[in-house]
């Protein structure tokens, strides 16, 4: 994971607006966030089954990046397109997190997000075949009053602690989410009956360099 802090978010979007929502999030919203100094990478993930439909993670340089300055200014001044799309966020969970421990890196194919409140002590970071990393994040207090974006969404819930476990083998992630951490964690709330909560596949990833890069035309040889 890049940086020492992160914004971790889960929500669902109604099927009839998902096409426009994904276009907005990819072409305007994520580039807007990544233009803020200290934002290092953004990734959007789609649930393999059930809900929440999406998990979005912004990796940032430090906690001050997301508790002061330009980020808060953007949250209080949404664009017209954001004003249209924000009300479609359902069951929003949003946490400003400090990275407490971790190993591994890169952008994996699959991800497990495990939200929990420690019962006695923190579970250990999982390792093993099929995994590419595991990071432990702790939610921090929100700065001040609700922002304009939060008010539009009707308020957000927060996670307490979070494991983000990444890998190239979905079966290995299933085992971590359901067995190794299952007894120590409260799994993602709102999952549909019969589904395995908190398991996602990568949909989009970008860095500030990606969204700032010019578009180059192609010419025939």
Secondary structure, 3 states (H helix, E strand, C coil): CCCCEEEEEEEECCHHHHHHHHHHHHHHHHHHHHCCCCEEEEEEEEECCCCCCEEEEEEECCCHHHHCCHHHHHHCCCCHHHHHHHHHCEEEEEEEEEEEEEEECCCCCEEEEEEECCCCCCCCCCCCCCEEEEEEEEEECCCCCCCHHHHHHCCCECCCEEEEEEECCHHHHHHHHHHHCHHHCCCCCCCCCCCCCCEEEEEEEECHHHHHCCCCCCCCC
